[in-house]
Amino acid sequence: MVFTKVKVQKAICISASNIVKNQKQSTSYCISTLIKEVLSKKNISCEMIDLREFALVPCNGCEGCCKNRRCSQDAEFNRIYEKVAGADYLFFTSPRGAPIPAKLSMLLEKLEKMSSLHKRKEPAGLSKSSDILAGIISYGDVECEVPKDHTSAVLQEKLLCNKAMVNDIIADALNRMNFRTVPYNSKWNTGIALPIGDDFEKKEQIYDQKLLEQEIRQYVEVIVQTSKSLYAIY
């Protein structure tokens, strides 16, 4: 009898928050941990990459990557790049910044640069990026309180604003790299935005834990089912 070794799928979850204080209690870290937990139950290994732990530097146009197929100025980026290139799933958890956190912007810029090498027939490691499914989760900036009515028009408008400022921008960058950003539904075509506010007196973020977990579990399920459909087609 011949046994076929089943390929274990791998996911990378990038936590993009830049708040160093209480790092492991931060919203971004908690969301990433939940994603890892959900994937684990589906026998998908997940490694969390917290950008706060990486001293990334911006691209300066030196073109060193064209020769080395790696960034010649940023060993920290290369560490992340190697992991992304070997993933089946790529998740981003990001707060709304201006519009996205600086390190995430640097990471996407360099990933796109590496992807462009493949388009010029220079193998760079992301040649199969179209096979990598991406999920995007944004959060924040719904003022000091999270309304009890999560379907309220005011809250939905704020969340759609987060989608435009964070999800759509990340998805646009991923699209240029031929990643497949998985929609949550027809309205949320670039991932989900979670209603998370700030309690300025206590200096902490506030949210509905039950709602947060429900939304994330459902979105991860959509992404995994999308993967199964794609593999069935191929």
SERO-4910 file (N, C-alpha, C, O; in steps of 0.05 Angstrom, whole numbers):
BEGIN
 pado doro    nc1    nc2    nc3   cac1   cac2   cac3    cc1    cc2    cc3    oc1    oc2    oc3
  Met    A     17    -24      0      0      0      0     18     25      0     37     27     15
  Val    A     11     44    -17     27     69    -19     11     91     -5    -12     96    -12
  Phe    A     25    104     13     12    127     27     22    153     15     46    157     11
  Thr    A      3    170      9     10    197     -2     11    217     20     -8    220     36
  Lys    A     33    231     22     37    251     42     20    275     36     22    287     15
  Val    A      2    282     55    -15    305     51     -1    331     58     12    333     79
  Lys    A     -2    350     40     11    376     44     -3    391     65    -27    395     64
  Val    A     12    400     85      1    416    107      0    445     98     21    457     91
  Gln    A    -24    457     97    -26    485     89    -15    503    111    -17    498    134
  Lys    A     -3    525    101      9    544    119     -3    572    116     -9    581     94
  Ala    A     -6    586    138    -16    613    137      3    631    152     16    623    171
  Ile    A      4    656    143     19    677    156      0    699    164    -16    708    147
  Cys    A      0    707    189    -18    728    198      0    752    206     15    750    225
  Ile    A     -3    774    192     13    798    197     -3    818    214    -23    829    206
  Ser    A      8    822    238     -4    842    257     10    868    252     34    871    257
  Ala    A     -6    888    243      6    913    234      6    936    254     15    958    247
  Ser    A     -4    932    278     -5    953    297     23    963    304     42    948    304
  Asn    A     25    989    309     51   1001    316     52   1009    346     71   1022    354
  Ile    A     32   1002    361     31   1009    390     47    989    405     40    965    406
  Val    A     69    998    417     88    979    431     78    972    459     82    949    468
  Lys    A     65    991    473     56    986    500     35    963    501     17    962    484
  Asn    A     38    946    520     19    923    524     16    908    498     -7    902    490
  Gln    A     38    901    485     37    889    459     20    865    457      3    862    438
  Lys    A     22    846    475      7    821    474    -21    824    483    -37    805    481
  Gln    A    -29    847    493    -57    853    500    -70    871    480    -93    878    482
  Ser    A    -55    878    459    -66    896    439    -87    882    422    -88    858    420
  Thr    A   -105    899    411   -127    888    394   -116    872    371   -126    850    365
  Ser    A    -96    883    357    -84    870    334    -73    842    341    -77    823    326
  Tyr    A    -60    841    364    -48    815    373    -71    795    379    -69    772    373
  Cys    A    -92    805    393   -114    788    400   -128    777    376   -136    753    375
  Ile    A   -132    794    355   -145    785    330   -128    764    317   -139    744    307
  Ser    A   -102    769    315    -84    750    302    -83    724    317    -82    702    304
  Thr    A    -84    725    343    -85    700    359   -110    684    354   -109    659    352
  Leu    A   -132    698    351   -158    684    345   -157    671    318   -166    649    314
  Ile    A   -146    685    298   -143    674    271   -127    648    272   -134    628    260
  Lys    A   -105    649    287    -87    626    290   -102    603    302    -99    580    294
  Glu    A   -118    609    322   -134    588    336   -155    575    318   -157    551    317
  Val    A   -169    591    302   -189    581    284   -176    563    262   -186    542    256
  Leu    A   -154    572    251   -140    557    230   -129    531    241   -129    510    227
  Ser    A   -119    532    266   -108    507    278   -129    485    280   -123    462    276
  Lys    A   -154    493    285   -176    473    286   -182    461    259   -196    441    256
  Lys    A   -173    475    238   -176    465    211   -151    452    200   -148    447    176
  Asn    A   -132    446    218   -107    434    211    -90    451    192    -76    440    174
  Ile    A    -92    477    195    -76    495    179    -57    509    198    -65    523    217
  Ser    A    -31    506    194    -11    518    212    -10    548    207    -13    557    184
  Cys    A     -7    564    228     -7    593    225     15    605    241     18    599    265
  Glu    A     31    621    228     52    636    242     45    666    243     39    678    222
  Met    A     47    677    267     41    705    270     66    722    266     87    716    278
  Ile    A     64    743    250     86    762    247     77    789    257     60    802    245
  Asp    A     89    797    280     82    822    292    102    843    282    126    841    289
  Leu    A     93    862    266    112    881    254    126    898    274    146    911    267
  Arg    A    116    899    299    130    915    320    157    902    326    174    916    337
  Glu    A    160    877    319    185    863    325    206    865    302    227    853    304
  Phe    A    199    879    281    216    881    258    224    910    253    207    928    251
  Ala    A    250    915    250    260    942    245    262    946    215    284    948    203
  Leu    A    239    948    202    238    952    172    248    980    164    244    999    179
  Val    A    259    981    141    268   1007    130    254   1010    102    250    990     88
  Pro    A    248   1035     94    235   1039     68    253   1033     45    277   1035     47
  Cys    A    240   1027     22    255   1023     -3    267   1050    -12    254   1071    -11
  Asn    A    293   1049    -20    306   1074    -29    313   1073    -59    328   1090    -69
  Gly    A    302   1052    -72    306   1051   -101    334   1043   -110    342   1050   -132
  Cys    A    348   1029    -93    376   1021   -100    378   1000   -122    399    997   -134
  Glu    A    355    986   -127    354    965   -147    371    940   -140    376    923   -157
  Gly    A    380    938   -115    396    915   -107    380    889   -109    391    868   -114
  Cys    A    354    891   -106    337    867   -107    337    855   -135    332    831   -139
  Cys    A    342    872   -155    342    862   -183    366    843   -187    365    825   -204
  Lys    A    387    847   -172    411    829   -175    409    806   -156    416    783   -163
  Asn    A    401    811   -131    402    790   -110    375    776   -106    374    755    -92
  Arg    A    354    786   -118    327    776   -114    319    776    -85    302    760    -76
  Arg    A    332    793    -69    325    798    -41    333    827    -36    349    839    -51
  Cys    A    321    839    -16    328    867    -10    356    868      2    362    855     22
  Ser    A    374    883    -11    401    885     -2    405    904     21    427    906     32
  Gln    A    384    918     29    386    938     50    371    930     75    374    943     96
  Asp    A    355    909     74    336    903     96    333    873    101    316    860     90
  Ala    A    351    863    119    350    835    126    324    828    141    314    805    139
  Glu    A    312    847    155    287    842    169    264    837    150    248    819    154
  Phe    A    264    852    128    243    847    107    247    820     95    228    805     91
  Asn    A    272    812     90    277    786     77    267    763     94    258    743     84
  Arg    A    268    766    121    258    746    139    228    742    134    218    719    133
  Ile    A    214    764    132    185    763    127    179    752     99    161    736     96
  Tyr    A    194    761     80    190    754     52    192    724     48    176    712     34
  Glu    A    211    711     61    215    682     58    190    667     68    181    648     56
  Lys    A    179    677     90    155    664    101    130    668     84    115    650     79
  Val    A    127    693     73    104    699     56    105    682     31     84    672     22
  Ala    A    129    680     19    132    665     -6    124    636     -3    117    623    -23
  Gly    A    125    625     21    119    597     25     91    592     36     85    569     45
  Ala    A     74    613     37     48    610     50     26    603     30     28    608      6
  Asp    A      5    591     41    -20    586     25    -40    608     31    -57    614     14
  Tyr    A    -39    619     55    -57    640     63    -41    663     75    -21    659     88
  Leu    A    -51    687     71    -38    711     82    -60    729     94    -78    738     80
  Phe    A    -58    734    121    -77    751    135    -64    777    144    -40    777    151
  Phe    A    -79    798    143    -70    824    153    -90    834    174   -114    835    168
  Thr    A    -81    841    197    -97    855    217    -86    882    221    -63    885    229
  Ser    A   -101    903    215    -90    930    215   -110    950    226   -133    950    219
  Pro    A   -100    968    244   -116    990    253   -117   1011    231   -101   1011    212
  Arg    A   -136   1029    233   -136   1052    214   -115   1072    223   -117   1082    246
  Gly    A    -97   1078    206    -76   1098    212    -79   1122    194   -100   1135    195
  Ala    A    -59   1127    178    -61   1151    160    -51   1144    132    -31   1156    123
  Pro    A    -64   1125    117    -87   1109    126    -79   1083    139    -95   1071    153
  Ile    A    -55   1072    133    -46   1047    145    -20   1052    160     -6   1071    153
  Pro    A    -13   1035    179     12   1038    194     36   1038    176     37   1025    156
  Ala    A     57   1053    185     81   1058    168     95   1032    161    103   1029    138
  Lys    A     98   1013    180    113    989    173     98    971    154    110    958    137
  Leu    A     71    971    155     56    956    136     59    968    108     61    954     89
  Ser    A     59    994    107     63   1008     81     90   1000     69     92    995     45
  Met    A    111   1000     86    138    992     76    139    963     67    151    957     47
  Leu    A    125    946     82    125    918     75    111    914     48    121    899     31
  Leu    A     88    926     44     73    923     19     89    934     -4     89    923    -26
  Glu    A    102    957      0    118    969    -21    140    950    -31    145    947    -55
  Lys    A    154    937    -12    176    919    -19    166    893    -30    178    881    -48
  Leu    A    143    883    -20    132    858    -31    124    863    -61    128    846    -78
  Glu    A    113    886    -66    105    893    -93    130    895   -111    130    887   -134
  Lys    A    151    906   -100    176    908   -116    187    880   -123    196    875   -145
  Met    A    186    862   -103    196    835   -108    177    821   -128    187    805   -145
  Ser    A    152    826   -127    133    814   -145    138    823   -174    135    807   -193
  Ser    A    146    848   -177    150    859   -204    174    846   -217    176    846   -242
  Leu    A    192    834   -201    215    820   -213    206    796   -229    216    789   -250
  His    A    186    782   -217    175    758   -231    162    767   -258    165    753   -278
  Lys    A    148    789   -257    135    798   -281    155    804   -303    148    804   -327
  Arg    A    180    810   -295    201    815   -315    218    790   -320    241    791   -329
  Lys    A    205    767   -313    218    741   -319    243    737   -302    261    723   -311
  Glu    A    244    748   -278    266    744   -260    255    731   -235    244    745   -218
  Pro    A    257    704   -232    245    691   -209    253    704   -183    276    708   -177
  Ala    A    232    710   -167    237    724   -142    224    710   -118    227    719    -95
  Gly    A    210    688   -123    199    673   -100    169    677    -97    156    661    -84
  Leu    A    158    698   -110    129    702   -108    115    695   -135     94    705   -141
  Ser    A    128    677   -150    117    670   -176     90    657   -175     75    657   -194
  Lys    A     83    645   -151     57    632   -148     39    648   -129     22    637   -116
  Ser    A     43    674   -129     27    691   -111     -3    689   -117    -19    694    -99
  Ser    A    -10    683   -142    -39    680   -148    -52    657   -134    -76    655   -132
  Asp    A    -36    638   -123    -46    616   -108    -49    622    -79    -61    606    -64
  Ile    A    -39    645    -70    -41    653    -42    -66    669    -37    -70    691    -49
  Leu    A    -83    660    -19   -107    674    -12   -102    693     10    -88    687     30
  Ala    A   -113    717      8   -108    738     28   -134    746     42   -154    750     29
  Gly    A   -132    750     68   -155    760     84   -146    786     97   -124    788    108
  Ile    A   -164    806     98   -158    832    109   -178    839    131   -202    839    126
  Ile    A   -168    845    155   -185    853    177   -175    880    188   -153    882    197
  Ser    A   -192    900    186   -186    927    197   -203    932    221   -223    919    226
  Tyr    A   -195    952    236   -210    959    260   -204    987    270   -184    999    261
  Gly    A   -221    997    288   -215   1022    301   -231   1046    290   -246   1045    271
  Asp    A   -226   1069    304   -236   1095    296   -267   1096    294   -278   1105    275
  Val    A   -280   1085    315   -309   1088    317   -316   1105    342   -337   1101    354
  Glu    A   -298   1123    349   -300   1141    372   -299   1125    398   -290   1103    399
  Cys    A   -309   1137    419   -303   1126    446   -322   1104    454   -316   1090    474
  Glu    A   -344   1099    440   -362   1078    448   -369   1061    424   -373   1071    402
  Val    A   -372   1035    428   -383   1017    408   -413   1015    412   -421   1004    432
  Pro    A   -429   1024    393   -458   1024    396   -468    995    400   -458    976    389
  Lys    A   -489    993    417   -500    966    422   -513    955    397   -514    931    392
  Asp    A   -524    974    380   -536    965    355   -515    965    333   -509    986    322
  His    A   -504    942    328   -482    940    309   -491    944    280   -475    945    262
  Thr    A   -517    946    276   -527    950    249   -535    979    244   -546    986    223
  Ser    A   -530    996    263   -537   1024    261   -524   1037    236   -502   1030    229
  Ala    A   -538   1056    224   -529   1068    200   -503   1084    205   -485   1084    188
  Val    A   -501   1097    228   -477   1112    235   -453   1094    237   -432   1101    227
  Leu    A   -456   1072    251   -433   1054    255   -425   1042    228   -401   1040    222
  Gln    A   -445   1033    212   -439   1022    186   -424   1041    168   -406   1033    152
  Glu    A   -431   1067    170   -417   1087    154   -388   1090    162   -370   1093    146
  Lys    A   -383   1088    189   -356   1090    199   -340   1065    190   -316   1068    183
  Leu    A   -352   1042    191   -338   1017    184   -332   1017    154   -310   1008    146
  Leu    A   -350   1027    138   -345   1029    109   -323   1049    103   -308   1045     84
  Cys    A   -321   1069    120   -298   1088    117   -272   1074    123   -252   1079    109
  Asn    A   -272   1057    144   -248   1042    150   -241   1023    127   -217   1020    120
  Lys    A   -261   1011    116   -257    993     93   -242   1008     70   -223    998     59
  Ala    A   -252   1032     64   -240   1048     42   -212   1057     49   -195   1057     31
  Met    A   -207   1063     74   -181   1074     82   -160   1052     87   -136   1057     83
  Val    A   -169   1028     95   -150   1007    102   -152    983     83   -134    977     68
  Asn    A   -176    970     84   -179    945     69   -174    949     39   -159    934     26
  Asp    A   -187    970     28   -185    974     -1   -156    981    -10   -147    973    -31
  Ile    A   -142    995      7   -114   1003      1    -96    978      1    -80    974    -17
  Ile    A    -99    961     22    -83    937     24    -90    918      0    -73    907    -12
  Ala    A   -116    915     -5   -125    898    -27   -115    907    -54   -108    891    -71
  Asp    A   -114    933    -58   -104    944    -83    -74    936    -87    -66    929   -109
  Ala    A    -59    939    -65    -30    931    -67    -28    901    -72    -11    893    -89
  Leu    A    -44    885    -59    -43    856    -63    -51    848    -91    -40    829   -102
  Asn    A    -71    862   -101    -80    857   -128    -58    861   -149    -55    846   -168
  Arg    A    -42    882   -145    -19    887   -163      2    866   -161     19    863   -179
  Met    A      2    850   -139     21    828   -135      8    801   -143     20    780   -139
  Asn    A    -17    802   -153    -32    778   -161    -40    760   -138    -45    736   -142
  Phe    A    -41    771   -113    -53    755    -91    -83    756    -95    -94    774   -108
  Arg    A    -96    736    -84   -126    735    -85   -137    744    -59   -138    729    -40
  Thr    A   -147    769    -58   -160    779    -34   -188    767    -33   -204    770    -52
  Val    A   -195    753    -12   -221    739    -10   -242    758      2   -238    769     24
  Pro    A   -264    763    -12   -285    780     -1   -301    765     21   -302    740     21
  Tyr    A   -312    780     39   -330    769     59   -357    764     47   -370    743     52
  Asn    A   -367    784     33   -392    782     17   -391    803     -4   -371    816     -8
  Ser    A   -413    807    -18   -414    827    -40   -409    855    -31   -397    871    -45
  Lys    A   -417    862     -7   -413    889      4   -385    892     14   -372    913      9
  Trp    A   -375    872     29   -349    873     40   -330    857     22   -322    835     29
  Asn    A   -323    869     -1   -308    854    -21   -278    854    -16   -263    841    -31
  Thr    A   -269    868      4   -240    869     10   -235    862     40   -217    872     53
  Gly    A   -252    844     51   -248    835     78   -268    848     97   -289    857     88
  Ile    A   -262    849    122   -281    859    142   -268    882    159   -244    884    161
  Ala    A   -286    898    170   -277    920    188   -292    916    214   -317    913    214
  Leu    A   -278    916    236   -290    910    262   -294    936    278   -277    954    278
  Pro    A   -317    938    291   -323    962    307   -309    963    334   -318    950    353
  Ile    A   -287    976    335   -271    978    359   -265   1007    366   -256   1022    349
  Gly    A   -272   1015    390   -269   1043    398   -247   1047    418   -232   1028    424
  Asp    A   -244   1071    428   -224   1078    448   -236   1090    473   -252   1109    471
  Asp    A   -228   1080    496   -235   1092    521   -211   1109    530   -192   1099    540
  Phe    A   -213   1135    525   -190   1152    529   -184   1156    559   -161   1161    566
  Glu    A   -203   1153    576   -198   1155    605   -182   1132    615   -163   1135    630
  Lys    A   -190   1108    606   -175   1083    615   -152   1077    597   -135   1060    603
  Lys    A   -150   1092    575   -128   1088    555   -127   1059    545   -106   1046    545
  Glu    A   -150   1050    536   -152   1023    526   -174   1022    504   -191   1039    503
  Gln    A   -172   1001    487   -192    998    466   -215    981    477   -211    964    494
  Ile    A   -239    987    467   -263    973    476   -277    961    452   -278    972    430
  Tyr    A   -288    937    456   -303    924    434   -320    902    445   -317    894    469
  Asp    A   -338    892    429   -356    870    436   -341    844    429   -339    837    406
  Gln    A   -331    831    449   -315    807    445   -330    785    430   -318    772    412
  Lys    A   -355    782    436   -371    761    422   -374    767    392   -371    750    376
  Leu    A   -380    793    386   -383    801    358   -356    798    343   -356    788    321
  Leu    A   -335    806    356   -308    804    344   -302    775    336   -293    770    314
  Glu    A   -306    757    355   -300    729    350   -318    718    328   -308    703    311
  Gln    A   -343    725    329   -362    715    309   -354    723    281   -354    707    262
  Glu    A   -348    749    277   -340    760    251   -315    747    240   -313    739    217
  Ile    A   -295    744    258   -269    732    249   -273    703    242   -262    694    221
  Arg    A   -287    688    258   -291    659    252   -306    656    225   -299    638    209
  Gln    A   -326    672    221   -341    670    196   -323    677    172   -324    664    151
  Tyr    A   -307    698    174   -290    706    152   -268    685    146   -263    679    123
  Val    A   -256    674    167   -236    653    163   -249    629    149   -237    617    131
  Glu    A   -273    623    157   -288    600    144   -292    606    115   -289    588     98
  Val    A   -300    630    108   -304    637     80   -278    634     64   -278    623     41
  Ile    A   -256    642     76   -230    640     62   -222    611     58   -212    603     36
  Val    A   -225    594     78   -218    566     76   -236    552     56   -226    535     40
  Gln    A   -261    558     55   -279    546     36   -273    555      8   -276    540    -11
  Thr    A   -264    580      5   -255    590    -21   -231    574    -31   -230    567    -55
  Ser    A   -213    568    -13   -190    552    -20   -198    524    -30   -187    514    -50
  Lys    A   -217    512    -16   -226    485    -24   -239    486    -51   -235    467    -67
  Ser    A   -253    507    -57   -266    509    -83   -246    512   -105   -249    500   -127
  Leu    A   -225    528   -100   -205    533   -120   -189    507   -126   -184    501   -150
  Tyr    A   -182    493   -105   -168    468   -109   -185    447   -124   -175    431   -140
  Ala    A   -211    448   -119   -229    429   -132   -230    435   -162   -231    417   -179
  Ile    A   -229    462   -169   -229    470   -197   -203    461   -211   -204    451   -234
  Tyr    A   -181    465   -197   -155    458   -210   -150    428   -210   -130    418   -220
***
